């Protein structure tokens, strides 16, 4: 009678190894099927995540405007805007702000931009909310999505942080029932890839930016927008029906590089001229308000950044007990930290 595997062919580990080989044929099929299902599941999860992402707000022909108003534009002091200035149906621009783009007063371009603004405003206002923005933004951190304040929204002090979690296309929309008000020397911080071109503030009535505020994103207000002394804006001030009032402000554009309309998609850039002007404006804001914020980090004591983004800490000589060490220390040149300049998207704070 046959009684198993001949001894000369037996495994050193016993016939259990031979037995264990038998399921591998069917097990291989099971493994392949499992991997297929895992890949399909991953694809479905990715697709659902993409579908669930908040879409950007299209600004159309309004995207090229730093300032767009309904009744009038007023200005005090040396205000600079890097985009266009538009007004319709009003016709009065006072105070001679420096406009590095084009100026359109109640012409076809301004009228078209106002129509595009109305479309963008209604789009932002109609989005389904992902949760409450609260009543005061101070100290809060928000992930991408739509946040709603049923009445007024305040940034009373310090900063609010917008965290893109590594997604440069992450969109932040704030729906505000009535007013948006920021306190003096407050800051909107962008972290982990967040970009100003994907931040939108839909304001049911008027917006007021406090003295020295460092703001980012596009404000679309139903009525008036007021930027107080030395407030800096990386974005746009777009008012549907009333005035935009300026006072020694710097407004840099917030266009994403791969987007023809400047309203989302791709990596946002900032020109050297904008970065230089912004650094000067931030110094002015700090001297005006007595604030201690330094550069894009928005916190006192952070290491300054050079225009290329490299850290340039002040060098300090080591202490030596010998006179020779002291003379060496005295002969060393200490490098001075350069003023903080925004250098890429995700580190800009307004």
Beta strands, then each sheet from edge to edge (+ up, - down):
strand 1: 65-69
strand 2: 72-76
strand 3: 80-81
strand 4: 84-87
strand 5: 92-93
strand 6: 98-99
strand 7: 103-105
strand 8: 131-132
strand 9: 141-143
strand 10: 145-149
strand 11: 153-155
strand 12: 159-163
strand 13: 172-176
strand 14: 180-182
strand 15: 187-191
strand 16: 199-203
strand 17: 207-209
strand 18: 214-221
strand 19: 225-227
strand 20: 232-239
strand 21: 244-247
strand 22: 250-252
sheet 1: 6+ 3+ 22+ 20+ 1+ 4+ 7+
sheet 2: 5+ 2+ 21+ 19+ 17+ 14+ 11+
sheet 3: 6+ 3+ 22+ 20+ 18+ 16+ 13+ 10+ 8+
sheet 4: 9+ 12+ 15+
end
